[in-house]
Amino acid sequence: MIILNSVLIQAVIVVAVVLIFFLSVILNWKTKAPKGVELPEKCQFCPSQTCVIKITDVERKKEELKAYLDQCEEEADDKKTD
């Protein structure tokens, strides 16, 4: 009897988790973006309309990282020649 109860409790927990997941997906799908918000062209395939990462920010950060790495390499070359 104890085994039956524990299996039943586990089954109820699994079903509840699956139902909560589907409920959250449906609610997220039905939530609309605020007025005046335009998505970048590259993000049109993404279902998330509240994404924090912006394409322009990514490109800018890539350029900053490249410049930083170039600076580090120059400093390393200067130290080797000294």
ChimeraX attribute file (.defattr): number of C-alpha atoms within 10 A of each C-alpha:
attribute: neighborCount
match mode: 1-to-1
recipient: residues
	/A:1	5
	/A:2	7
	/A:3	8
	/A:4	9
	/A:5	10
	/A:6	11
	/A:7	11
	/A:8	12
	/A:9	12
	/A:10	12
	/A:11	12
	/A:12	12
	/A:13	12
	/A:14	12
	/A:15	12
	/A:16	12
	/A:17	12
	/A:18	12
	/A:19	12
	/A:20	12
	/A:21	12
	/A:22	12
	/A:23	12
	/A:24	12
	/A:25	11
	/A:26	11
	/A:27	11
	/A:28	13
	/A:29	12
	/A:30	9
	/A:31	10
	/A:32	10
	/A:33	12
	/A:34	9
	/A:35	6
	/A:36	6
	/A:37	9
	/A:38	10
	/A:39	15
	/A:40	10
	/A:41	8
	/A:42	9
	/A:43	13
	/A:44	11
	/A:45	7
	/A:46	9
	/A:47	10
	/A:48	14
	/A:49	17
	/A:50	11
	/A:51	10
	/A:52	7
	/A:53	8
	/A:54	12
	/A:55	13
	/A:56	10
	/A:57	10
	/A:58	11
	/A:59	11
	/A:60	11
	/A:61	12
	/A:62	12
	/A:63	12
	/A:64	12
	/A:65	12
	/A:66	12
	/A:67	12
	/A:68	12
	/A:69	12
	/A:70	12
	/A:71	12
	/A:72	12
	/A:73	12
	/A:74	12
	/A:75	11
	/A:76	11
	/A:77	11
	/A:78	10
	/A:79	9
	/A:80	8
	/A:81	6
	/A:82	5
